[in-house]
Amino acid sequence: MLHARIAARAFNTPLLVEPTKAMAFLSGLGPRILGRRVEMVDSNGASDGAAYLPAHASILAGGLTESLQHNADAPYPIVDGIAVIEIAGVLIHRGSWIGQSSGQTSYEGISAQIEAAASDPSVRGLALEIDSFGGEVAGVFDLADRIRAIRGDKPVWAFVAEHAFSAGYALASQADRILLPRTGTVGSIGVVVMHADLSGQLDQDGVQITLIHSGQHKVEGNPYEPLPKNVRDDIQREIDVLRFLFAETVASGRAGRLSQEAALATEAATYRGTDAVVAGLADDVTDLARGFASFRQMLSSPPPLSSMRARRASLPQPKQEALMAQANQPDDSMQDADADVTNTAESENDAAVPPPATPAEAPEASRRPVSAAPAPSNLADLPVELREAAAEIAEIAAQAGRLGIAIDAAKALRDATAPEALRKLVLQRAAAAADARDIVAAPPSPVLPKSAESPIVAAAKKAASAGSRG
């Protein structure tokens, strides 16, 4: 074990880690790293009076957890289109693919996995399986921002396998939903710095360390002398700023559920089960297997109509203008309207969609035919936009049927008809049917007597005739 490297990561550097875990680290590995007994001193300089001797390594039974099998070359398992990404143990900035065997997970490795999942067409959602007491500050906020950005394209759920503290919660808070079991615990929105003071022990051993340095602040916080007050104050200011950034990141991920002020007000407390939900740090308390089944069910269900309309409203402006131009075209007959409906669909992947030309502006041969999308073997494999359009077309056809207007939804799908154009067609047919009901033509009745000519009309005719003779 590289004790010097571990010591460099653990001491005199800000950590997003739950304090009891830091104390456990010091009591277990501290004596091995420092080579002597470790005495705990709080931020006020008070000692807890406890001395920790070097601990013996324990041997754990094997086979408690099996290594997950990867699908093809994917750096994560995929279950029903969900990439399962494990975030466990101590979280560190760099370290490539270190993982279960070392008890550490690197932000570098997590980032590589989520980036691969974001660009993997077989992945429809991401599940973050988190069991961590936290870790290093370096790298965590950039990774949190990336997770929050990815959930705009693919849903991300966090499943807390008992613990999501500090840096672990910073990552969990960026998911769309956070689920935890009844005994699961989250929080610890705070920062801690550990400093080792070896000066007293070195004096007893008769060892004197001389640090030759250039630059006044070069050796501040070194372990060979007591921590000066001005250096302590500088460290305190630094971690206060980092805690503010931590709370800001959590609030961005939990928008509408946990504000930055509320995150700071937790004062780095931890919350278990339903208390976490009440405090806004989590969304649901459930068995994680049942929660994962809900995630799978959500991905396989069609989105609600409200979300489809919101997504369509977010189309780029050229696409919206194309739909509006098509809706405003004058139609000479219902047959022309039927013909124009099939020419409004454009691919969602086009960078820009020009407004379609009217028949007078462009010859028939210049119109681009719309090719039907290949039929996938599974409805879940359809693109989200196509599923949304299909659901809305089916709803329009059902509403038209209740008005007595027949709409062939299957034909509309084959012709790539836009829902707006189909709705326009239904409104036109409904208006034509209403006009037909209001106009009634009937021949003169053979039974009723014919009305006599009006006396005023007769007098006018007589005057006009006399004037023409004179």
Secondary structure, DSSP 4 states (H G I P E B T S, - for coil): --HHHHHHHHSSS-EEE-HHHHHHHHHHTHHHHHSS-EEEE-TTS-EEEEEEPPPPPP-PPS-SSPPPPPSTT-SS-EETTEEEEEEEEEEES--TT--GGGTEEEHHHHHHHHHHHHH-TT--EEEEEEEEEEEESTTHHHHHHHHHHHTTTS-EEEEEEEEEETHHHHHHTTSSEEEE-TT-EEE----B------HHHHHHHT-------SSTTTTTT-TTSPPPHHHHHHHHHHHHHHHHHHHHHHHHHTTTTS-HHHHHHTTT-EEETHHHHHTTS-SEE--HHHHHHHHHHHHHSPPPHHHHHHHHHTS-HHHHHHHHHHHT---SSHHHHHHHHTT----TT-S--PPPPPTTTS-GGGSPPPPPPPPPSSGGGS-HHHHHHHHHHHHHHHHHHHTT----HHHHHHTT--HHHHHHHHHHHHHHHHHHHH----PPPSSSPPPPPPHHHHHHHHHHHHHHH-
